[in-house]
């Protein structure tokens, strides 16, 4: 259902950034939160939705997914998340492979997830360009809200184990680091040659790989770095600093071991997935207590399902488990809203209920982090896409 103007009347609004507002209205016009207060009125054709005593939260955000690239029920040969033939593929673009008909999009809406970042997998040292998309829609170009949103890089077991089996480099952590450095050095040399050719008016043969890395080198595009182990995170930080790159850490399983590095610099960490088995060595020290320790030590922390490793509709479960491990409930909610928005660089548009922000809103019949609560309404950019009120 599409509406140019909607009022949610009488809700208990969890703004995330400005506390809880009791018995207030939210006026939405053209997909944007126009006003928040008591006794609000819209235009004559405005739809009024009574949410008296219902809890209203921002839509949830997952900063690290592979939705539409790996689809449930499809054979492995149909996956489009990793290019297994070359460890350096920065020119690949997820928007060329996301299938918006993946049933996981509907399930994401059912779990209150309204925005996701989709990234290539972690088989390659440089995997390609990610995108930030809405979870509602059927044409990917209309769902995209930012592209590219980051350049995927990967450390640890995934790239080295894949290529070791192929008797190719990288087969060690040293080689993973060396390939990443070499790629950025090659891109720097490419940029210098390109600049010289343009100044001199000469023809220049472009290369898609190195073109894709130029905005990363200029600090315009963050490196989204897959790393679980503490030593891999430190190596990632070392290399990023060598090239003066913007970056985020994806997974951060052992971040509790290096909080003295992460916290002072406010390095963004997307922690998760948090409810899988410890299926590989890198996950042996994973715990919700470790995640909460990162928060307590001041690390900039949000949560991710790494969908489809954990289904997207269980993102809220990560916040619930963090509360069970000692995180305050308001901070756990922030970890799947405003902190996630900051992680993906969309905090000016998303992540809290504030005037001027996008109207991605959820209505609940109880505490959103409680297993017994039900999601009654989902609004994406002012459009009601799920409703049982």
DAJOBEL-V299058 format. One record per residue. N is the residue number from 1. PHI is phi as a letter, one per 20 degrees, with the letter a starting at -180 (NA if undefined). OMEGA is omega as a letter, one per 40 degrees, with the letter a starting at -180 (999 if undefined). D_FIRST is the distance of its C-alpha to the first C-alpha in Angstrom with 1 decimal. Layout:
[[N;PHI;OMEGA;D_FIRST] [N;PHI;OMEGA;D_FIRST]]
This chain:
[[1;NA;a;0.0] [2;d;a;3.8] [3;c;i;6.6] [4;f;a;10.2] [5;b;a;11.6] [6;c;i;11.1] [7;c;i;14.2] [8;e;a;14.9] [9;d;i;18.0] [10;m;a;21.2] [11;e;i;20.7] [12;e;a;23.4] [13;e;i;22.5] [14;e;a;24.1] [15;f;a;24.3] [16;n;a;26.5] [17;e;a;28.6] [18;c;i;29.4] [19;m;a;29.7] [20;d;i;27.9] [21;d;a;26.8] [22;e;i;26.9] [23;l;i;25.0] [24;c;i;23.2] [25;d;i;20.0] [26;c;i;17.8] [27;e;a;16.6] [28;d;i;14.0] [29;c;i;14.2] [30;l;i;13.2] [31;n;a;12.5] [32;d;i;15.9] [33;f;a;17.4] [34;e;a;19.2] [35;a;i;21.2] [36;c;a;22.1] [37;r;a;24.3] [38;e;i;25.1] [39;m;a;24.2] [40;f;i;21.7] [41;c;i;20.3] [42;d;i;17.7] [43;f;a;17.6] [44;g;a;17.7] [45;e;a;14.1] [46;f;i;13.0] [47;e;i;10.9] [48;d;i;13.3] [49;d;a;12.9] [50;f;i;16.3] [51;c;a;17.4] [52;g;i;21.1] [53;m;i;23.4] [54;e;i;20.7] [55;e;i;21.2] [56;d;i;18.9] [57;c;i;19.8] [58;f;i;18.9] [59;f;a;17.2] [60;f;a;20.1] [61;c;i;21.8] [62;d;a;24.2] [63;e;a;26.7] [64;b;i;28.3] [65;c;i;26.8] [66;c;a;27.5] [67;f;a;24.1] [68;n;i;23.9] [69;e;i;27.6] [70;c;a;28.8] [71;d;i;26.8] [72;f;i;27.3] [73;n;i;29.4] [74;d;i;30.6] [75;f;a;34.3] [76;g;a;35.7] [77;f;a;36.6] [78;e;a;32.9] [79;f;i;32.4] [80;c;a;32.0] [81;e;a;32.5] [82;c;i;36.2] [83;e;a;38.6] [84;e;a;41.8] [85;d;a;44.2] [86;b;a;44.7] [87;f;a;44.5] [88;c;a;43.5] [89;c;a;40.3] [90;f;a;38.7] [91;e;i;37.5] [92;f;a;35.0] [93;c;a;31.3] [94;f;a;28.6] [95;f;i;26.0] [96;e;a;28.3] [97;c;a;27.9] [98;f;i;24.5] [99;e;a;22.8] [100;f;i;19.0] [101;e;i;19.1] [102;g;a;21.1] [103;f;a;19.8] [104;f;i;20.5] [105;f;i;17.3] [106;f;i;15.3] [107;f;i;18.0] [108;f;i;17.9] [109;g;a;14.3] [110;f;i;15.8] [111;d;i;18.6] [112;n;i;16.8] [113;e;a;18.0] [114;d;a;15.7] [115;c;i;18.5] [116;c;i;21.6] [117;d;i;24.8] [118;d;a;25.9] [119;c;i;29.6] [120;f;i;32.3] [121;f;a;34.4] [122;d;i;37.7] [123;f;a;40.2] [124;d;i;41.3] [125;f;i;42.9] [126;c;a;40.5] [127;d;a;37.4] [128;p;a;35.3] [129;d;i;32.4] [130;e;i;29.2] [131;b;i;25.7] [132;d;a;23.1] [133;c;i;19.6] [134;e;a;16.1] [135;e;i;15.5] [136;d;i;12.1] [137;q;a;12.5] [138;c;i;15.0] [139;c;a;17.3] [140;g;a;19.4] [141;f;i;20.4] [142;e;a;16.9] [143;e;a;16.6] [144;f;i;20.0] [145;d;i;20.5] [146;b;i;24.3] [147;b;e;26.8] [148;f;i;29.4] [149;d;a;28.9] [150;r;i;32.2] [151;d;a;35.1] [152;f;i;35.6] [153;c;a;39.2] [154;b;i;40.6] [155;d;i;43.7] [156;n;a;45.4] [157;f;a;45.6] [158;g;a;42.9] [159;f;a;44.3] [160;f;a;47.9] [161;f;i;47.7] [162;f;a;45.9] [163;e;i;48.4] [164;f;i;51.4] [165;f;i;50.9] [166;e;a;51.1] [167;l;i;54.3] [168;c;i;52.6] [169;e;e;52.0] [170;e;i;50.4] [171;d;i;52.1] [172;c;i;52.6] [173;f;i;50.9] [174;f;a;53.4] [175;f;i;52.3] [176;g;a;48.6] [177;f;a;49.5] [178;f;i;51.9] [179;f;i;49.4] [180;f;i;46.9] [181;f;a;49.6] [182;g;a;50.9] [183;f;a;47.5] [184;f;i;47.1] [185;f;i;50.7] [186;f;i;50.2] [187;f;i;47.1] [188;f;i;49.2] [189;f;i;52.0] [190;f;a;49.5] [191;f;i;48.2] [192;f;i;51.8] [193;f;i;52.7] [194;f;i;49.6] [195;f;i;50.4] [196;f;a;54.0] [197;f;i;53.2] [198;f;i;50.9] [199;f;a;53.6] [200;e;i;56.2] [201;m;a;54.2] [202;e;i;54.5] [203;f;a;52.3] [204;c;i;50.4] [205;e;a;49.0] [206;f;i;45.6] [207;c;a;44.8] [208;f;a;41.2] [209;f;a;42.1] [210;f;i;43.8] [211;g;a;41.4] [212;f;a;38.6] [213;e;a;40.8] [214;f;i;41.7] [215;f;i;38.6] [216;f;i;39.4] [217;f;i;43.0] [218;e;a;42.0] [219;m;a;40.0] [220;e;a;36.7] [221;c;a;35.2] [222;f;i;35.7] [223;e;i;37.3] [224;e;a;35.3] [225;d;i;38.2] [226;f;i;38.1] [227;b;i;40.9] [228;d;a;41.7] [229;f;a;45.4] [230;f;a;46.8] [231;f;i;49.3] [232;f;i;46.6] [233;f;i;44.6] [234;f;i;47.8] [235;f;i;48.6] [236;f;i;45.1] [237;f;a;45.6] [238;g;a;49.1] [239;f;i;48.1] [240;g;i;45.1] [241;f;i;47.6] [242;g;a;50.1] [243;d;i;47.7] [244;l;a;46.1] [245;e;i;42.6] [246;f;a;39.4] [247;b;i;38.2] [248;c;i;36.3] [249;d;a;37.5] [250;d;a;35.3] [251;n;i;36.2] [252;l;a;39.2] [253;g;a;40.4] [254;d;i;43.9] [255;f;i;42.8] [256;f;i;44.6] [257;e;a;47.8] [258;c;a;47.4] [259;f;i;45.7] [260;f;i;48.6] [261;e;a;47.4] [262;f;a;43.6] [263;f;a;43.3] [264;f;a;45.5] [265;e;a;43.7] [266;l;i;40.2] [267;f;a;39.5] [268;f;i;35.9] [269;c;i;35.8] [270;e;a;32.9] [271;e;i;34.4] [272;q;e;33.7] [273;f;a;33.0] [274;d;a;34.5] [275;c;i;34.3] [276;d;i;36.1] [277;f;i;39.7] [278;e;a;42.2] [279;e;i;42.4] [280;b;a;44.5] [281;g;a;47.1] [282;f;a;44.9] [283;d;a;43.0] [284;f;a;46.1] [285;d;a;45.8] [286;f;i;42.1] [287;a;i;41.3] [288;f;i;38.8] [289;f;i;41.9] [290;f;i;42.4] [291;f;a;38.9] [292;f;i;39.3] [293;f;i;42.7] [294;g;i;41.1] [295;g;a;38.9] [296;f;i;41.9] [297;e;i;44.0] [298;n;i;41.5] [299;f;i;39.9] [300;f;a;36.4] [301;c;i;34.5] [302;c;a;31.0] [303;d;i;30.1] [304;c;i;29.0] [305;e;a;28.4] [306;l;a;29.8] [307;g;e;27.3] [308;e;i;28.2] [309;g;i;31.3] [310;c;a;29.3] [311;g;a;25.7] [312;g;a;23.1] [313;f;i;21.6] [314;d;i;25.1] [315;g;a;25.1] [316;f;i;24.9] [317;f;i;28.0] [318;g;i;29.9] [319;f;i;29.5] [320;f;a;30.5] [321;f;i;33.6] [322;f;i;34.5] [323;f;i;34.6] [324;f;a;36.8] [325;e;i;39.1] [326;o;i;39.5] [327;e;i;36.7] [328;g;a;35.4] [329;f;i;31.9] [330;f;i;30.7] [331;f;i;32.1] [332;f;i;30.6] [333;f;i;27.1] [334;f;a;28.1] [335;f;i;29.1] [336;d;i;25.6] [337;c;a;24.1] [338;f;i;26.3] [339;f;i;29.2] [340;f;i;27.1] [341;f;i;25.7] [342;f;a;29.3] [343;g;a;30.4] [344;e;i;28.1] [345;m;a;28.8] [346;d;a;25.3] [347;f;i;26.3] [348;f;a;25.8] [349;d;a;22.1] [350;c;i;21.2] [351;n;i;22.6] [352;b;i;22.8] [353;e;a;21.2] [354;c;i;22.9] [355;g;i;22.4] [356;n;i;21.7] [357;e;i;20.2] [358;f;a;16.9] [359;e;i;14.3] [360;e;a;14.2] [361;c;i;14.4] [362;c;i;15.2] [363;c;a;16.0] [364;c;i;19.0] [365;e;i;21.2] [366;a;i;24.3] [367;g;a;25.9] [368;f;i;23.6] [369;e;i;26.8] [370;e;i;27.9] [371;f;a;27.9] [372;e;a;27.2] [373;e;a;24.0] [374;c;i;20.5] [375;e;a;17.3] [376;e;a;14.9] [377;b;i;11.8] [378;c;i;11.0] [379;d;i;9.6] [380;d;a;10.5] [381;l;i;11.5] [382;n;i;9.6] [383;e;i;6.1] [384;f;a;5.5] [385;d;i;6.4] [386;b;a;8.8] [387;b;i;9.7] [388;c;i;13.0] [389;e;999;13.9]]
